[in-house]
Amino acid sequence: MSMRGIYTSVNDIRKRVFAEVARLSYNYRDGDLSEMEQIPYRVIPGEVSTYRESIFLERAIVKERMRLAMGLNLRTASEHAPVSTGAEECVKPEKYYEPPLINIIKFACHACPDRKVVVSDQCQGCLAHPCKEICPRQAITIRDHRAVIDQDKCIKCRRCIDVCQYRAILFMERPCARACGMNAIRSDQYGRADIDQEKCVSCGMCLANCPFGAIADKAQIFQTIQALRDESTPVYAAFAPAIVGQFGPELPMSKVRSAFQALGFTDAVEVAIGADLCILEEAEDFVKEVPEKLPFLGTSCCPSWSVMAKKEFPQFAACISMALTPMVLTGRLIKREHPGCKVAFIGPCAAKKLEASRRTIRSDVDFVLTFEEVMGMLEAREVDCAALEEYPNPNEASGAGRGFAVSGGVAEAVADCVRRWRPDLGEVPIERAETLADCRKLLLRAKAGQLNGYLLEGMACPGGCVGGAGTVQPINRSAAAVQKLKKESLRQHADDTEYGSILPALEQ
């Protein structure tokens, strides 16, 4: 069960930190970052702790959240220094993410029990005790009319869970580890969660599923706002299709453009335009390559899926489309039309931050912000959504491009394009997966030769991009909103748009 769409104290603290960092950047003058020392006291006011055993611990965690939100490195509990120490680094507008992107604030981690079979208080000490009888390792004994599990003997087969009539036996698993499709979460010497950065692909699912808010990614809020304040260079917001409804009913699609202008952006452009170009490129690749040169073609737009596929299945690296992603294509398009400008991608995704930091992409996309981070900026800027000007919904992108935000939307759009171009090829066989664990199963089927001739769509997040780590509303509601906007689009097919003719220039 996802916590997405449930506004918790974790969301509240994150939003307040983002808003304070945004306010700090909007008010920044002459190298003075001393205001950082006051922010933890505004986020966590008073003298009595609310969330943890100590208000001092709460404020210490906020300090590290601030540093990450400013793109700075995390510190350990053993380091003694004011929170603003070294913060002047973040003032550089061109600062890119220094690895690692996803971080665990260790003294915020609960050190949750991981992969343990435990007996709850619901045990009734029944006469039959089938749990004891079925255990293949005699790990269960009955003491004082209660089942007790010897963890040294338990092999976690979970047969006892299946036979307990009271459902009193549970399998305890770290939420962050359960959400990680890369098995990148391990334990440190103190039992706290730790990320194996060699395995991590920065999908952010651990971040989105930690009930203690101990995991956070670095952000570029401060740097983006500094660029917005530089009047010599225009900055354009390029917003992902998953944006629909993310800022609540008071900020409908008709006001999104003016909301970004209120934040200081020159204008806002929908990334669905780039998605249309990506569709054309992948459809062309499929027709040319599959199955004569490649056994199958995998979509390119989800960076976590792409990195996972190439990392764990290197023999299929060439089968993952080399098409530029919608983010990059839109960035190039904006910079082609407005030379010298900067581009900030606004989306649902933590992994897009990693993608934008690659040397080959840095000139196309300057900043990446999540919807959640932009909400903090709107609060800091005290944007009155009711007073914002309404624009007609943009009509440049197709419904197919806007459908990229939901699972199945990418493959459906590419297959539709292939059918329109080459009806003689018949139906394009499609298989798709969401979450990296299921994506891995998909590639194992491909490895077994079961998906030759197929178009494969991989999405790291549940529901697709609408389930990304930087989203705020329930996944189902987001998916429904995207489908509604998709149906209302004047153009339904990617090749109906006016941008196809410039694709070759953008690919160079």
Salt bridges, closest charged atoms under 4 A:
ASP12 OD2 - ARG16 NH2 2.74
GLU20 OE2 - ARG23 NH1 3.42
GLU20 OE1 - ARG42 NH2 2.96
GLU35 OE2 - ARG42 NH1 2.62
GLU64 OE2 - ARG75 NH2 2.97
GLU89 OE2 - LYS92 NZ 3.25
GLU94 OE2 - LYS342 NZ 2.71
GLU133 OE2 - HIS129 ND1 3.24
GLU173 OE2 - ARG115 NH1 3.66
ASP188 OD2 - LYS106 NZ 3.05
ASP188 OD2 - ARG192 NE 2.87
ASP194 OD1 - LYS106 NZ 3.04
ASP194 OD2 - ARG186 NE 2.95
ASP196 OD2 - ARG186 NH1 3.63
ASP217 OD2 - LYS353 NZ 2.91
ASP267 OD1 - ARG257 NE 2.70
GLU270 OE2 - ARG402 NH2 2.83
GLU284 OE2 - LYS288 NZ 2.86
GLU312 OE1 - ARG440 NE 2.71
GLU355 OE1 - LYS352 NZ 2.83
ASP364 OD1 - ARG332 NE 3.19
ASP366 OD2 - LYS335 NZ 2.77
GLU372 OE1 - ARG14 NH2 2.75
GLU373 OE2 - LYS353 NZ 2.65
GLU379 OE1 - LYS15 NZ 3.44
GLU412 OE2 - LYS486 NZ 3.10
ASP416 OD1 - ARG419 NH2 3.93
ASP416 OD2 - HIS493 ND1 2.75
ASP424 OD2 - ARG422 NH2 2.80
GLU427 OE1 - ARG419 NH1 3.37
GLU431 OE1 - ARG445 NH1 3.45
GLU434 OE1 - ARG432 NH1 3.62
ASP438 OD1 - LYS441 NZ 3.54
GLU488 OE2 - LYS484 NZ 2.60
ASP495 OD1 - ARG420 NH2 3.19
ASP496 OD1 - ARG420 NH2 3.30
GLU498 OE1 - ARG491 NH2 3.87
